Amino acid sequence: MCETCCPYKICKDPELLKAKLNEHVRYVNAIQAILYFKKPIQFGVIFVLVNLLFFFIGYFHLSFFPTVALLALLYNLGKLLFSFIGDKIVDFLFPAEVPMGEATESNHIRSADEVAACISCCVRKCDGCPCHCNGGIPIKKIAIMAGLFVLFLLAGTFWLNFVIVNLALILPGVLLLPQVNPYVLKAKDAICPCKAKAE
């Protein structure tokens, strides 16, 4: 696989990621608008559909292979649906016009360049994570993997995935609300006082 095709390599390179995201500015802006609660109807539809999927998997106690088969079925049904009314679905979920907000607002829509810089920064920080260590005795890596094993053993995969996916949908909009964000920044400064002073 070429370097410019690998998603991880693209996310790691801010310039390459900027170029990719700027090709799809409409989707970048619309996704932010949905996650920041600026498009509540679209957010509600996605939230309900995702949780209906979790309910179906949980209600029928689907194991790994039935779940994969269900996701493959939904993927192909989605492709079939898109072949008939794809334009209407895209126009509804990803409207061309979204409320951008003022630059001073914590939940304003970021430009594709800002989003790319943020993603690349997060990916580069993940490179420094102990689980990526390459040389020497990987004690930290072993400890992290053992911790993950115990976590999945105790929590199971269904509820952990349910919580993580719902937090990913809800937290961005909540944490970036202008009424909430100042408290988030205060908590961040309290947790990382050295970084706050450096800034």
N, C-alpha and C positions, 0 to 999 in steps of 0.2 A: 504493500500500500504506500502511495506517495505521501510525502510530508504534508502537502497542501490538502490531502483528502482525509487524513486522520483527524477526527473531531478533537482529540486531546491536544494534538499539535496546534490546531487552529486556535483553540481556547487559550493555549499558553502564549501564543504570539499576538500581542495586542493589535499590531498593524494588520495582520492577516484576518483577525476576528472583526476588526472595524470594517474592512472591505466586505466581508461576508454579510455582516449585519446591515450595512448601508444598502445592500441589495434588497433587503427586506424590511425597510423602515416602517412600512405600514403594520406589519406583524409585531415588530418590536414595540411600537407605540401602543398597539391595541392590547397586547399581553400585559403591559404595564398598567394600562387603564383598568383592565379587568382585575388584576391583583391588588390595585390600590383602591378598589371599590368605586371607581369613577364610572363604571358601566355595570351597575348592580344587576340588571336583568341577565346579561351575559354571564356574570359571575354566578348568579343563582342557578342558571341552567347547567353550567359546568360542575358546580358543587353538587347538585342533585344527581346528575348522571354518574359522577365518580362514586358517590356514596351508595347509589343504587347498585353499582357494580360490586362494591364491597359487601353490601347486604346479600346479594345473590350468592357470592362466593362463600360468605359466612353461613348463610341459611342452609345451603346444601353441603356444607363442610367439604368443599372441593379441595382435593390434594393438588400436588404440583402439576402433574400432567393434564388433568381435566382443566385446571386454570389456564395453562398454556394453550390448550385446544380452544377454550372459550375466548381468550384474547385474540387468537388467530382468526376465529370465526367472526368476532366483532370487527377486526381489521378489514377482512374481506367484504363484510356487509357494508362497512364504511366506504370502501372503494366503490362498491356498486351504487350506493346512495349518492356519492359524489359525482358519479358519471351522469346522473340525472339532474340533481339540484345542487351541485357543488358550488356554483356561483352564489346562490342564495344563502347557503350555509356560511360561506366565507364572508359575505357582506354583513350577515347578522353577527357572527362571532368576532370578526376583525374589521370593524367599520373603518372607512378611510379617514373620517374626521373624529378625533377624540379630544376631550378637554385637556389641554396641555398643562394648565395651571401656571402660576407665577413662579419664577426661578427661586424666590425666597421661601416658597412652601416646601415643606419636607417631603410631600407626596406628589411633587410635580413630575411630569413625564420627562425622563432623562433622554438625551439624544443617543443615537446608536453608538457614537464614539464613547460617551460616558459609560454606557452599559458594557461595551467591549473592554474598557479599561478596568472596570470593577470585576468582571468575570476573569480576566487574565490575571489580575492581582490575586484573586482567591485561588486560582489554579496553581499559581507559582508558590503560594503559601502552603498548599497541599503537598507540593514537592518537598518542602522542608519538614513534613510530618514524620515522626519516628517510624511509621509503618512503611516509609519509602527508603529506609536506610539500606545502603548497599554493602558497605564494608564492615569487617569486625564481627563480633558475636551479636546477633540481632536480639538482644534481651528485650528491648522495648517493643520490638515488632512481635515477638513471641507473647509478651504480656498483653498487648493490644488484641491480638488474635484470640488468645485465651479468654479475655474479657468479653469479646464479641460472641464467642462460642457460648459462654455462660448466659449472656444476655438473651441470645436467641433460644437457648434451651429453656430458660425460665419464662420468657415473655411470649415465645412462639413467633412465627413470622407474620401471621395475619394481623394481630392487633398492633404489632410494631409498625408494619407497613401502613395500616389504617391511620395511626396517630401521625406518622411522619408525613404522609400525603396531605392529610387535613391541615396540619401545621404549615406545610409549604403553601397551601392555598390561602390560609387565613392570616398568618403572621405578618407577611409583607405589608398588607393594607392596614393592619392594626398598629404595628410598630412605627409606621411612617405617617400616621394621622397627625396633623399639626397639634392637636390637643394632647397626644400621647408622646410624640417624639422627644420633647424636652426632657421628660422623665427617663426615657431610654438613653439619651445622651449622658444624663447625670449618672445613671447606673453604669454605663460604659466607662465613664471617667473614674468612678469609684473602684471598678474592677481593674482597670488598667491606668493607674495614676501616672506611671512613667511615660506612657504613650501620650497622654493628655498634655503633660508638661512639654514634651518634645514638639507637639503640634503648636 
